[in-house]
Amino acid sequence: MVFLALGLPILVWCMVVAAVVYFDFHGGSWFFLLTVVNFWAIFQLTFTKTPNFIWVILFTAMVIALILVIWQVVREYDLIIHRYWRMLTRILSLATTCWWFGGILIYFLG
């Protein structure tokens, strides 16, 4: 299961890059899939050693979403869902990838 948690996010990242480059993909569903896979991999890698890590990053993801809501409303986009969804999925996919690297460090060093 650990090898799957190490390799599956890399595979999904390759699929996302291929979708963006080859098919000119601009939606949010592949990025959301990457975010979900990263959360699962982080859970698998860190739950036995630091069970609070997953709750910290879920709280941080919620804070990111709230900051984006406030930012969208203040910039007078009036929370256009399509724009918000695209921005949220991209930011969370990058953030969860960084947290996934942290989970790898926790797994091997912690």
Stockholm file with secondary structure:
# STOCKHOLM 1.0

chainA/1-110         MVFLALGLPILVWCMVVAAVVYFDFHGGSWFFLLTVVNFWAIFQLTFTKTPNFIWVILFTAMVIALILVIWQVVREYDLIIHRYWRMLTRILSLATTCWWFGGILIYFLG
#=GR chainA/1-110 SS CHHHHHHHHHHHHHHHHHHHHHHCCCCSHHHHHHHHHHHHHHHHHHTTTCTHHHHHHHHHHHHHHHHHHHHHHHTTCCCCHHHHHHHHHHHHHHHHHHHHHHHHHHHHHC
#=GC SS_cons         CHHHHHHHHHHHHHHHHHHHHHHCCCCSHHHHHHHHHHHHHHHHHHTTTCTHHHHHHHHHHHHHHHHHHHHHHHTTCCCCHHHHHHHHHHHHHHHHHHHHHHHHHHHHHC
//
